[in-house]
Amino acid sequence: MSDSDITLLLDQWGRGDLSALDRLAPLVYPQLHSIAASYLRRERKGQFLQATGLLNELFLKYQTRREARFESRAHF
């Protein structure tokens, strides 16, 4: 899928199509995981939070939203 496909899915999700999040998640998960892991590596030693757990919490939170408003893909 292209960047425009991701933008389209974000738009559909923003208009209340919850199935769009199901199609969007596998497309953006690898990049979001990489970003989260990068940030968490900079945290103090001994931290138990991991990138996978953080992203799972994010997607669980988003699944309960009826609408999602993002100004752009970067905002997401």
mmCIF file of the N, C-alpha and C atoms, coordinates in Angstrom:
data_MODEL
# 
_entry.id   MODEL 
# 
loop_
_atom_site.group_PDB 
_atom_site.id 
_atom_site.type_symbol 
_atom_site.label_atom_id 
_atom_site.label_alt_id 
_atom_site.label_comp_id 
_atom_site.label_asym_id 
_atom_site.label_entity_id 
_atom_site.label_seq_id 
_atom_site.pdbx_PDB_ins_code 
_atom_site.Cartn_x 
_atom_site.Cartn_y 
_atom_site.Cartn_z 
_atom_site.occupancy 
_atom_site.B_iso_or_equiv 
_atom_site.pdbx_formal_charge 
_atom_site.auth_seq_id 
_atom_site.auth_comp_id 
_atom_site.auth_asym_id 
_atom_site.auth_atom_id 
_atom_site.pdbx_PDB_model_num 
ATOM 1   N N  . MET A 1 1  ? 0.838   -1.186 0.000  1.00 0.00 ? 1  MET A N  1 
ATOM 2   C CA . MET A 1 1  ? 0.000   0.000  0.000  1.00 0.00 ? 1  MET A CA 1 
ATOM 3   C C  . MET A 1 1  ? 0.880   1.246  0.000  1.00 0.00 ? 1  MET A C  1 
ATOM 4   N N  . SER A 1 2  ? 0.358   2.280  -0.580 1.00 0.00 ? 2  SER A N  1 
ATOM 5   C CA . SER A 1 2  ? 1.108   3.523  -0.681 1.00 0.00 ? 2  SER A CA 1 
ATOM 6   C C  . SER A 1 2  ? 0.748   4.476  0.458  1.00 0.00 ? 2  SER A C  1 
ATOM 7   N N  . ASP A 1 3  ? 1.493   5.572  0.511  1.00 0.00 ? 3  ASP A N  1 
ATOM 8   C CA . ASP A 1 3  ? 1.203   6.598  1.516  1.00 0.00 ? 3  ASP A CA 1 
ATOM 9   C C  . ASP A 1 3  ? -0.207  7.149  1.343  1.00 0.00 ? 3  ASP A C  1 
ATOM 10  N N  . SER A 1 4  ? -0.665  7.250  0.098  1.00 0.00 ? 4  SER A N  1 
ATOM 11  C CA . SER A 1 4  ? -2.014  7.776  -0.124 1.00 0.00 ? 4  SER A CA 1 
ATOM 12  C C  . SER A 1 4  ? -3.072  6.792  0.386  1.00 0.00 ? 4  SER A C  1 
ATOM 13  N N  . ASP A 1 5  ? -2.769  5.482  0.345  1.00 0.00 ? 5  ASP A N  1 
ATOM 14  C CA . ASP A 1 5  ? -3.699  4.493  0.906  1.00 0.00 ? 5  ASP A CA 1 
ATOM 15  C C  . ASP A 1 5  ? -3.817  4.674  2.422  1.00 0.00 ? 5  ASP A C  1 
ATOM 16  N N  . ILE A 1 6  ? -2.696  4.942  3.063  1.00 0.00 ? 6  ILE A N  1 
ATOM 17  C CA . ILE A 1 6  ? -2.708  5.177  4.511  1.00 0.00 ? 6  ILE A CA 1 
ATOM 18  C C  . ILE A 1 6  ? -3.507  6.431  4.821  1.00 0.00 ? 6  ILE A C  1 
ATOM 19  N N  . THR A 1 7  ? -3.300  7.472  4.039  1.00 0.00 ? 7  THR A N  1 
ATOM 20  C CA . THR A 1 7  ? -4.054  8.717  4.225  1.00 0.00 ? 7  THR A CA 1 
ATOM 21  C C  . THR A 1 7  ? -5.547  8.469  4.056  1.00 0.00 ? 7  THR A C  1 
ATOM 22  N N  . LEU A 1 8  ? -5.908  7.680  3.051  1.00 0.00 ? 8  LEU A N  1 
ATOM 23  C CA . LEU A 1 8  ? -7.317  7.353  2.811  1.00 0.00 ? 8  LEU A CA 1 
ATOM 24  C C  . LEU A 1 8  ? -7.906  6.588  3.998  1.00 0.00 ? 8  LEU A C  1 
ATOM 25  N N  . LEU A 1 9  ? -7.187  5.614  4.516  1.00 0.00 ? 9  LEU A N  1 
ATOM 26  C CA . LEU A 1 9  ? -7.665  4.856  5.678  1.00 0.00 ? 9  LEU A CA 1 
ATOM 27  C C  . LEU A 1 9  ? -7.808  5.748  6.906  1.00 0.00 ? 9  LEU A C  1 
ATOM 28  N N  . LEU A 1 10 ? -6.875  6.664  7.104  1.00 0.00 ? 10 LEU A N  1 
ATOM 29  C CA . LEU A 1 10 ? -6.992  7.610  8.224  1.00 0.00 ? 10 LEU A CA 1 
ATOM 30  C C  . LEU A 1 10 ? -8.245  8.467  8.070  1.00 0.00 ? 10 LEU A C  1 
ATOM 31  N N  . ASP A 1 11 ? -8.512  8.887  6.845  1.00 0.00 ? 11 ASP A N  1 
ATOM 32  C CA . ASP A 1 11 ? -9.709  9.692  6.582  1.00 0.00 ? 11 ASP A CA 1 
ATOM 33  C C  . ASP A 1 11 ? -10.975 8.883  6.849  1.00 0.00 ? 11 ASP A C  1 
ATOM 34  N N  . GLN A 1 12 ? -11.013 7.646  6.377  1.00 0.00 ? 12 GLN A N  1 
ATOM 35  C CA . GLN A 1 12 ? -12.185 6.794  6.599  1.00 0.00 ? 12 GLN A CA 1 
ATOM 36  C C  . GLN A 1 12 ? -12.396 6.546  8.091  1.00 0.00 ? 12 GLN A C  1 
ATOM 37  N N  . TRP A 1 13 ? -11.326 6.290  8.796  1.00 0.00 ? 13 TRP A N  1 
ATOM 38  C CA . TRP A 1 13 ? -11.419 6.075  10.242 1.00 0.00 ? 13 TRP A CA 1 
ATOM 39  C C  . TRP A 1 13 ? -11.911 7.341  10.928 1.00 0.00 ? 13 TRP A C  1 
ATOM 40  N N  . GLY A 1 14 ? -11.403 8.490  10.466 1.00 0.00 ? 14 GLY A N  1 
ATOM 41  C CA . GLY A 1 14 ? -11.823 9.770  11.029 1.00 0.00 ? 14 GLY A CA 1 
ATOM 42  C C  . GLY A 1 14 ? -13.303 10.051 10.847 1.00 0.00 ? 14 GLY A C  1 
ATOM 43  N N  . ARG A 1 15 ? -13.890 9.440  9.814  1.00 0.00 ? 15 ARG A N  1 
ATOM 44  C CA . ARG A 1 15 ? -15.321 9.620  9.561  1.00 0.00 ? 15 ARG A CA 1 
ATOM 45  C C  . ARG A 1 15 ? -16.156 8.531  10.211 1.00 0.00 ? 15 ARG A C  1 
ATOM 46  N N  . GLY A 1 16 ? -15.523 7.701  11.046 1.00 0.00 ? 16 GLY A N  1 
ATOM 47  C CA . GLY A 1 16 ? -16.287 6.727  11.822 1.00 0.00 ? 16 GLY A CA 1 
ATOM 48  C C  . GLY A 1 16 ? -16.241 5.296  11.331 1.00 0.00 ? 16 GLY A C  1 
ATOM 49  N N  . ASP A 1 17 ? -15.487 5.001  10.283 1.00 0.00 ? 17 ASP A N  1 
ATOM 50  C CA . ASP A 1 17 ? -15.367 3.631  9.777  1.00 0.00 ? 17 ASP A CA 1 
ATOM 51  C C  . ASP A 1 17 ? -14.338 2.879  10.625 1.00 0.00 ? 17 ASP A C  1 
ATOM 52  N N  . LEU A 1 18 ? -14.820 2.157  11.640 1.00 0.00 ? 18 LEU A N  1 
ATOM 53  C CA . LEU A 1 18 ? -13.916 1.459  12.550 1.00 0.00 ? 18 LEU A CA 1 
ATOM 54  C C  . LEU A 1 18 ? -13.144 0.344  11.858 1.00 0.00 ? 18 LEU A C  1 
ATOM 55  N N  . SER A 1 19 ? -13.667 -0.198 10.775 1.00 0.00 ? 19 SER A N  1 
ATOM 56  C CA . SER A 1 19 ? -12.938 -1.250 10.059 1.00 0.00 ? 19 SER A CA 1 
ATOM 57  C C  . SER A 1 19 ? -11.686 -0.688 9.384  1.00 0.00 ? 19 SER A C  1 
ATOM 58  N N  . ALA A 1 20 ? -11.653 0.618  9.150  1.00 0.00 ? 20 ALA A N  1 
ATOM 59  C CA . ALA A 1 20 ? -10.465 1.233  8.552  1.00 0.00 ? 20 ALA A CA 1 
ATOM 60  C C  . ALA A 1 20 ? -9.266  1.096  9.482  1.00 0.00 ? 20 ALA A C  1 
ATOM 61  N N  . LEU A 1 21 ? -9.486  1.171  10.795 1.00 0.00 ? 21 LEU A N  1 
ATOM 62  C CA . LEU A 1 21 ? -8.390  0.987  11.743 1.00 0.00 ? 21 LEU A CA 1 
ATOM 63  C C  . LEU A 1 21 ? -7.834  -0.428 11.643 1.00 0.00 ? 21 LEU A C  1 
ATOM 64  N N  . ASP A 1 22 ? -8.698  -1.406 11.439 1.00 0.00 ? 22 ASP A N  1 
ATOM 65  C CA . ASP A 1 22 ? -8.246  -2.787 11.286 1.00 0.00 ? 22 ASP A CA 1 
ATOM 66  C C  . ASP A 1 22 ? -7.358  -2.953 10.058 1.00 0.00 ? 22 ASP A C  1 
ATOM 67  N N  . ARG A 1 23 ? -7.655  -2.221 9.009  1.00 0.00 ? 23 ARG A N  1 
ATOM 68  C CA . ARG A 1 23 ? -6.839  -2.291 7.794  1.00 0.00 ? 23 ARG A CA 1 
ATOM 69  C C  . ARG A 1 23 ? -5.589  -1.423 7.908  1.00 0.00 ? 23 ARG A C  1 
ATOM 70  N N  . LEU A 1 24 ? -5.671  -0.370 8.701  1.00 0.00 ? 24 LEU A N  1 
ATOM 71  C CA . LEU A 1 24 ? -4.567  0.562  8.866  1.00 0.00 ? 24 LEU A CA 1 
ATOM 72  C C  . LEU A 1 24 ? -3.464  0.007  9.767  1.00 0.00 ? 24 LEU A C  1 
ATOM 73  N N  . ALA A 1 25 ? -3.848  -0.645 10.844 1.00 0.00 ? 25 ALA A N  1 
ATOM 74  C CA . ALA A 1 25 ? -2.889  -1.093 11.858 1.00 0.00 ? 25 ALA A CA 1 
ATOM 75  C C  . ALA A 1 25 ? -1.714  -1.887 11.290 1.00 0.00 ? 25 ALA A C  1 
ATOM 76  N N  . PRO A 1 26 ? -1.940  -2.909 10.473 1.00 0.00 ? 26 PRO A N  1 
ATOM 77  C CA . PRO A 1 26 ? -0.786  -3.665 9.977  1.00 0.00 ? 26 PRO A CA 1 
ATOM 78  C C  . PRO A 1 26 ? 0.137   -2.862 9.059  1.00 0.00 ? 26 PRO A C  1 
ATOM 79  N N  . LEU A 1 27 ? -0.391  -1.805 8.471  1.00 0.00 ? 27 LEU A N  1 
ATOM 80  C CA . LEU A 1 27 ? 0.416   -0.978 7.571  1.00 0.00 ? 27 LEU A CA 1 
ATOM 81  C C  . LEU A 1 27 ? 1.353   -0.049 8.333  1.00 0.00 ? 27 LEU A C  1 
ATOM 82  N N  . VAL A 1 28 ? 0.888   0.463  9.463  1.00 0.00 ? 28 VAL A N  1 
ATOM 83  C CA . VAL A 1 28 ? 1.684   1.451  10.200 1.00 0.00 ? 28 VAL A CA 1 
ATOM 84  C C  . VAL A 1 28 ? 2.409   0.863  11.415 1.00 0.00 ? 28 VAL A C  1 
ATOM 85  N N  . TYR A 1 29 ? 2.028   -0.334 11.828 1.00 0.00 ? 29 TYR A N  1 
ATOM 86  C CA . TYR A 1 29 ? 2.597   -0.928 13.039 1.00 0.00 ? 29 TYR A CA 1 
ATOM 87  C C  . TYR A 1 29 ? 4.125   -1.018 12.990 1.00 0.00 ? 29 TYR A C  1 
ATOM 88  N N  . PRO A 1 30 ? 4.736   -1.520 11.909 1.00 0.00 ? 30 PRO A N  1 
ATOM 89  C CA . PRO A 1 30 ? 6.205   -1.634 11.922 1.00 0.00 ? 30 PRO A CA 1 
ATOM 90  C C  . PRO A 1 30 ? 6.916   -0.291 12.138 1.00 0.00 ? 30 PRO A C  1 
ATOM 91  N N  . GLN A 1 31 ? 6.447   0.750  11.481 1.00 0.00 ? 31 GLN A N  1 
ATOM 92  C CA . GLN A 1 31 ? 7.093   2.052  11.644 1.00 0.00 ? 31 GLN A CA 1 
ATOM 93  C C  . GLN A 1 31 ? 6.849   2.612  13.043 1.00 0.00 ? 31 GLN A C  1 
ATOM 94  N N  . LEU A 1 32 ? 5.627   2.477  13.547 1.00 0.00 ? 32 LEU A N  1 
ATOM 95  C CA . LEU A 1 32 ? 5.341   2.964  14.902 1.00 0.00 ? 32 LEU A CA 1 
ATOM 96  C C  . LEU A 1 32 ? 6.158   2.185  15.938 1.00 0.00 ? 32 LEU A C  1 
ATOM 97  N N  . HIS A 1 33 ? 6.330   0.894  15.731 1.00 0.00 ? 33 HIS A N  1 
ATOM 98  C CA . HIS A 1 33 ? 7.133   0.079  16.649 1.00 0.00 ? 33 HIS A CA 1 
ATOM 99  C C  . HIS A 1 33 ? 8.575   0.570  16.658 1.00 0.00 ? 33 HIS A C  1 
ATOM 100 N N  . SER A 1 34 ? 9.104   0.856  15.499 1.00 0.00 ? 34 SER A N  1 
ATOM 101 C CA . SER A 1 34 ? 10.469  1.366  15.393 1.00 0.00 ? 34 SER A CA 1 
ATOM 102 C C  . SER A 1 34 ? 10.627  2.708  16.116 1.00 0.00 ? 34 SER A C  1 
ATOM 103 N N  . ILE A 1 35 ? 9.660   3.591  15.942 1.00 0.00 ? 35 ILE A N  1 
ATOM 104 C CA . ILE A 1 35 ? 9.700   4.895  16.612 1.00 0.00 ? 35 ILE A CA 1 
ATOM 105 C C  . ILE A 1 35 ? 9.619   4.720  18.125 1.00 0.00 ? 35 ILE A C  1 
ATOM 106 N N  . ALA A 1 36 ? 8.695   3.881  18.580 1.00 0.00 ? 36 ALA A N  1 
ATOM 107 C CA . ALA A 1 36 ? 8.544   3.652  20.023 1.00 0.00 ? 36 ALA A CA 1 
ATOM 108 C C  . ALA A 1 36 ? 9.809   3.034  20.612 1.00 0.00 ? 36 ALA A C  1 
ATOM 109 N N  . ALA A 1 37 ? 10.382  2.066  19.926 1.00 0.00 ? 37 ALA A N  1 
ATOM 110 C CA . ALA A 1 37 ? 11.601  1.416  20.421 1.00 0.00 ? 37 ALA A CA 1 
ATOM 111 C C  . ALA A 1 37 ? 12.740  2.420  20.520 1.00 0.00 ? 37 ALA A C  1 
ATOM 112 N N  . SER A 1 38 ? 12.831  3.304  19.552 1.00 0.00 ? 38 SER A N  1 
ATOM 113 C CA . SER A 1 38 ? 13.876  4.323  19.566 1.00 0.00 ? 38 SER A CA 1 
ATOM 114 C C  . SER A 1 38 ? 13.739  5.240  20.777 1.00 0.00 ? 38 SER A C  1 
ATOM 115 N N  . TYR A 1 39 ? 12.523  5.682  21.062 1.00 0.00 ? 39 TYR A N  1 
ATOM 116 C CA . TYR A 1 39 ? 12.296  6.535  22.226 1.00 0.00 ? 39 TYR A CA 1 
ATOM 117 C C  . TYR A 1 39 ? 12.559  5.788  23.533 1.00 0.00 ? 39 TYR A C  1 
ATOM 118 N N  . LEU A 1 40 ? 12.114  4.557  23.611 1.00 0.00 ? 40 LEU A N  1 
ATOM 119 C CA . LEU A 1 40 ? 12.274  3.796  24.851 1.00 0.00 ? 40 LEU A CA 1 
ATOM 120 C C  . LEU A 1 40 ? 13.728  3.446  25.133 1.00 0.00 ? 40 LEU A C  1 
ATOM 121 N N  . ARG A 1 41 ? 14.563  3.330  24.099 1.00 0.00 ? 41 ARG A N  1 
ATOM 122 C CA . ARG A 1 41 ? 16.001  3.068  24.313 1.00 0.00 ? 41 ARG A CA 1 
ATOM 123 C C  . ARG A 1 41 ? 16.664  4.226  25.039 1.00 0.00 ? 41 ARG A C  1 
ATOM 124 N N  . ARG A 1 42 ? 16.099  5.404  24.927 1.00 0.00 ? 42 ARG A N  1 
ATOM 125 C CA . ARG A 1 42 ? 16.663  6.596  25.574 1.00 0.00 ? 42 ARG A CA 1 
ATOM 126 C C  . ARG A 1 42 ? 16.197  6.755  27.016 1.00 0.00 ? 42 ARG A C  1 
ATOM 127 N N  . GLU A 1 43 ? 15.272  5.920  27.447 1.00 0.00 ? 43 GLU A N  1 
ATOM 128 C CA . GLU A 1 43 ? 14.764  5.995  28.814 1.00 0.00 ? 43 GLU A CA 1 
ATOM 129 C C  . GLU A 1 43 ? 15.769  5.372  29.790 1.00 0.00 ? 43 GLU A C  1 
ATOM 130 N N  . ARG A 1 44 ? 15.517  5.562  31.052 1.00 0.00 ? 44 ARG A N  1 
ATOM 131 C CA . ARG A 1 44 ? 16.428  5.047  32.077 1.00 0.00 ? 44 ARG A CA 1 
ATOM 132 C C  . ARG A 1 44 ? 16.480  3.520  32.049 1.00 0.00 ? 44 ARG A C  1 
ATOM 133 N N  . LYS A 1 45 ? 17.608  3.005  32.512 1.00 0.00 ? 45 LYS A N  1 
ATOM 134 C CA . LYS A 1 45 ? 17.806  1.554  32.575 1.00 0.00 ? 45 LYS A CA 1 
ATOM 135 C C  . LYS A 1 45 ? 16.836  0.952  33.576 1.00 0.00 ? 45 LYS A C  1 
ATOM 136 N N  . GLY A 1 46 ? 16.430  -0.273 33.334 1.00 0.00 ? 46 GLY A N  1 
ATOM 137 C CA . GLY A 1 46 ? 15.536  -0.964 34.249 1.00 0.00 ? 46 GLY A CA 1 
ATOM 138 C C  . GLY A 1 46 ? 14.067  -0.703 33.985 1.00 0.00 ? 46 GLY A C  1 
ATOM 139 N N  . GLN A 1 47 ? 13.785  0.060  32.975 1.00 0.00 ? 47 GLN A N  1 
ATOM 140 C CA . GLN A 1 47 ? 12.384  0.328  32.636 1.00 0.00 ? 47 GLN A CA 1 
ATOM 141 C C  . GLN A 1 47 ? 11.753  -0.948 32.066 1.00 0.00 ? 47 GLN A C  1 
ATOM 142 N N  . PHE A 1 48 ? 10.549  -1.226 32.446 1.00 0.00 ? 48 PHE A N  1 
ATOM 143 C CA . PHE A 1 48 ? 9.891   -2.454 32.013 1.00 0.00 ? 48 PHE A CA 1 
ATOM 144 C C  . PHE A 1 48 ? 9.015   -2.267 30.781 1.00 0.00 ? 48 PHE A C  1 
ATOM 145 N N  . LEU A 1 49 ? 8.706   -1.041 30.457 1.00 0.00 ? 49 LEU A N  1 
ATOM 146 C CA . LEU A 1 49 ? 7.852   -0.774 29.300 1.00 0.00 ? 49 LEU A CA 1 
ATOM 147 C C  . LEU A 1 49 ? 8.598   -1.129 28.019 1.00 0.00 ? 49 LEU A C  1 
ATOM 148 N N  . GLN A 1 50 ? 7.932   -1.858 27.129 1.00 0.00 ? 50 GLN A N  1 
ATOM 149 C CA . GLN A 1 50 ? 8.514   -2.236 25.850 1.00 0.00 ? 50 GLN A CA 1 
ATOM 150 C C  . GLN A 1 50 ? 7.669   -1.664 24.725 1.00 0.00 ? 50 GLN A C  1 
ATOM 151 N N  . ALA A 1 51 ? 8.296   -1.514 23.565 1.00 0.00 ? 51 ALA A N  1 
ATOM 152 C CA . ALA A 1 51 ? 7.614   -0.910 22.416 1.00 0.00 ? 51 ALA A CA 1 
ATOM 153 C C  . ALA A 1 51 ? 6.350   -1.685 22.038 1.00 0.00 ? 51 ALA A C  1 
ATOM 154 N N  . THR A 1 52 ? 6.415   -3.000 22.061 1.00 0.00 ? 52 THR A N  1 
ATOM 155 C CA . THR A 1 52 ? 5.251   -3.807 21.689 1.00 0.00 ? 52 THR A CA 1 
ATOM 156 C C  . THR A 1 52 ? 4.084   -3.548 22.631 1.00 0.00 ? 52 THR A C  1 
ATOM 157 N N  . GLY A 1 53 ? 4.335   -3.529 23.918 1.00 0.00 ? 53 GLY A N  1 
ATOM 158 C CA . GLY A 1 53 ? 3.288   -3.255 24.898 1.00 0.00 ? 53 GLY A CA 1 
ATOM 159 C C  . GLY A 1 53 ? 2.715   -1.865 24.743 1.00 0.00 ? 53 GLY A C  1 
ATOM 160 N N  . LEU A 1 54 ? 3.579   -0.910 24.479 1.00 0.00 ? 54 LEU A N  1 
ATOM 161 C CA . LEU A 1 54 ? 3.134   0.469  24.292 1.00 0.00 ? 54 LEU A CA 1 
ATOM 162 C C  . LEU A 1 54 ? 2.203   0.581  23.080 1.00 0.00 ? 54 LEU A C  1 
ATOM 163 N N  . LEU A 1 55 ? 2.580   -0.048 21.974 1.00 0.00 ? 55 LEU A N  1 
ATOM 164 C CA . LEU A 1 55 ? 1.731   0.003  20.782 1.00 0.00 ? 55 LEU A CA 1 
ATOM 165 C C  . LEU A 1 55 ? 0.431   -0.767 20.974 1.00 0.00 ? 55 LEU A C  1 
ATOM 166 N N  . ASN A 1 56 ? 0.481   -1.875 21.678 1.00 0.00 ? 56 ASN A N  1 
ATOM 167 C CA . ASN A 1 56 ? -0.752  -2.614 21.952 1.00 0.00 ? 56 ASN A CA 1 
ATOM 168 C C  . ASN A 1 56 ? -1.726  -1.747 22.738 1.00 0.00 ? 56 ASN A C  1 
ATOM 169 N N  . GLU A 1 57 ? -1.225  -1.020 23.726 1.00 0.00 ? 57 GLU A N  1 
ATOM 170 C CA . GLU A 1 57 ? -2.072  -0.100 24.501 1.00 0.00 ? 57 GLU A CA 1 
ATOM 171 C C  . GLU A 1 57 ? -2.647  0.990  23.606 1.00 0.00 ? 57 GLU A C  1 
ATOM 172 N N  . LEU A 1 58 ? -1.825  1.506  22.712 1.00 0.00 ? 58 LEU A N  1 
ATOM 173 C CA . LEU A 1 58 ? -2.280  2.547  21.792 1.00 0.00 ? 58 LEU A CA 1 
ATOM 174 C C  . LEU A 1 58 ? -3.438  2.057  20.938 1.00 0.00 ? 58 LEU A C  1 
ATOM 175 N N  . PHE A 1 59 ? -3.282  0.888  20.329 1.00 0.00 ? 59 PHE A N  1 
ATOM 176 C CA . PHE A 1 59 ? -4.332  0.386  19.451 1.00 0.00 ? 59 PHE A CA 1 
ATOM 177 C C  . PHE A 1 59 ? -5.580  -0.028 20.232 1.00 0.00 ? 59 PHE A C  1 
ATOM 178 N N  . LEU A 1 60 ? -5.416  -0.511 21.453 1.00 0.00 ? 60 LEU A N  1 
ATOM 179 C CA . LEU A 1 60 ? -6.594  -0.806 22.281 1.00 0.00 ? 60 LEU A CA 1 
ATOM 180 C C  . LEU A 1 60 ? -7.373  0.468  22.572 1.00 0.00 ? 60 LEU A C  1 
ATOM 181 N N  . LYS A 1 61 ? -6.638  1.537  22.881 1.00 0.00 ? 61 LYS A N  1 
ATOM 182 C CA . LYS A 1 61 ? -7.289  2.817  23.151 1.00 0.00 ? 61 LYS A CA 1 
ATOM 183 C C  . LYS A 1 61 ? -8.013  3.331  21.904 1.00 0.00 ? 61 LYS A C  1 
ATOM 184 N N  . TYR A 1 62 ? -7.361  3.231  20.751 1.00 0.00 ? 62 TYR A N  1 
ATOM 185 C CA . TYR A 1 62 ? -7.965  3.718  19.517 1.00 0.00 ? 62 TYR A CA 1 
ATOM 186 C C  . TYR A 1 62 ? -9.179  2.904  19.092 1.00 0.00 ? 62 TYR A C  1 
ATOM 187 N N  . GLN A 1 63 ? -9.231  1.620  19.424 1.00 0.00 ? 63 GLN A N  1 
ATOM 188 C CA . GLN A 1 63 ? -10.373 0.789  19.035 1.00 0.00 ? 63 GLN A CA 1 
ATOM 189 C C  . GLN A 1 63 ? -11.661 1.226  19.715 1.00 0.00 ? 63 GLN A C  1 
ATOM 190 N N  . THR A 1 64 ? -11.571 1.931  20.821 1.00 0.00 ? 64 THR A N  1 
ATOM 191 C CA . THR A 1 64 ? -12.770 2.378  21.524 1.00 0.00 ? 64 THR A CA 1 
ATOM 192 C C  . THR A 1 64 ? -13.269 3.728  21.014 1.00 0.00 ? 64 THR A C  1 
ATOM 193 N N  . ARG A 1 65 ? -12.503 4.383  20.161 1.00 0.00 ? 65 ARG A N  1 
ATOM 194 C CA . ARG A 1 65 ? -12.906 5.684  19.628 1.00 0.00 ? 65 ARG A CA 1 
ATOM 195 C C  . ARG A 1 65 ? -13.861 5.511  18.459 1.00 0.00 ? 65 ARG A C  1 
ATOM 196 N N  . ARG A 1 66 ? -14.893 6.282  18.447 1.00 0.00 ? 66 ARG A N  1 
ATOM 197 C CA . ARG A 1 66 ? -15.842 6.265  17.330 1.00 0.00 ? 66 ARG A CA 1 
ATOM 198 C C  . ARG A 1 66 ? -15.305 7.071  16.148 1.00 0.00 ? 66 ARG A C  1 
ATOM 199 N N  . GLU A 1 67 ? -14.596 8.141  16.451 1.00 0.00 ? 67 GLU A N  1 
ATOM 200 C CA . GLU A 1 67 ? -14.024 8.988  15.409 1.00 0.00 ? 67 GLU A CA 1 
ATOM 201 C C  . GLU A 1 67 ? -12.600 9.335  15.798 1.00 0.00 ? 67 GLU A C  1 
ATOM 202 N N  . ALA A 1 68 ? -11.788 9.584  14.814 1.00 0.00 ? 68 ALA A N  1 
ATOM 203 C CA . ALA A 1 68 ? -10.405 9.974  15.048 1.00 0.00 ? 68 ALA A CA 1 
ATOM 204 C C  . ALA A 1 68 ? -10.086 11.147 14.133 1.00 0.00 ? 68 ALA A C  1 
ATOM 205 N N  . ARG A 1 69 ? -9.693  12.234 14.707 1.00 0.00 ? 69 ARG A N  1 
ATOM 206 C CA . ARG A 1 69 ? -9.396  13.432 13.922 1.00 0.00 ? 69 ARG A CA 1 
ATOM 207 C C  . ARG A 1 69 ? -7.886  13.684 13.948 1.00 0.00 ? 69 ARG A C  1 
ATOM 208 N N  . PHE A 1 70 ? -7.286  13.626 12.780 1.00 0.00 ? 70 PHE A N  1 
ATOM 209 C CA . PHE A 1 70 ? -5.867  13.916 12.631 1.00 0.00 ? 70 PHE A CA 1 
ATOM 210 C C  . PHE A 1 70 ? -5.712  14.946 11.532 1.00 0.00 ? 70 PHE A C  1 
ATOM 211 N N  . GLU A 1 71 ? -4.824  15.901 11.747 1.00 0.00 ? 71 GLU A N  1 
ATOM 212 C CA . GLU A 1 71 ? -4.583  16.934 10.746 1.00 0.00 ? 71 GLU A CA 1 
ATOM 213 C C  . GLU A 1 71 ? -3.847  16.366 9.533  1.00 0.00 ? 71 GLU A C  1 
ATOM 214 N N  . SER A 1 72 ? -3.033  15.346 9.760  1.00 0.00 ? 72 SER A N  1 
ATOM 215 C CA . SER A 1 72 ? -2.250  14.745 8.695  1.00 0.00 ? 72 SER A CA 1 
ATOM 216 C C  . SER A 1 72 ? -1.740  13.393 9.156  1.00 0.00 ? 72 SER A C  1 
ATOM 217 N N  . ARG A 1 73 ? -1.056  12.686 8.242  1.00 0.00 ? 73 ARG A N  1 
ATOM 218 C CA . ARG A 1 73 ? -0.450  11.412 8.624  1.00 0.00 ? 73 ARG A CA 1 
ATOM 219 C C  . ARG A 1 73 ? 0.619   11.636 9.691  1.00 0.00 ? 73 ARG A C  1 
ATOM 220 N N  . ALA A 1 74 ? 1.374   12.721 9.557  1.00 0.00 ? 74 ALA A N  1 
ATOM 221 C CA . ALA A 1 74 ? 2.412   13.016 10.542 1.00 0.00 ? 74 ALA A CA 1 
ATOM 222 C C  . ALA A 1 74 ? 1.798   13.263 11.924 1.00 0.00 ? 74 ALA A C  1 
ATOM 223 N N  . HIS A 1 75 ? 0.647   13.907 11.957 1.00 0.00 ? 75 HIS A N  1 
ATOM 224 C CA . HIS A 1 75 ? -0.050  14.144 13.222 1.00 0.00 ? 75 HIS A CA 1 
ATOM 225 C C  . HIS A 1 75 ? -0.456  12.830 13.873 1.00 0.00 ? 75 HIS A C  1 
ATOM 226 N N  . PHE A 1 76 ? -0.913  11.869 13.061 1.00 0.00 ? 76 PHE A N  1 
ATOM 227 C CA . PHE A 1 76 ? -1.258  10.551 13.569 1.00 0.00 ? 76 PHE A CA 1 
ATOM 228 C C  . PHE A 1 76 ? -0.051  9.927  14.225 1.00 0.00 ? 76 PHE A C  1 
# 
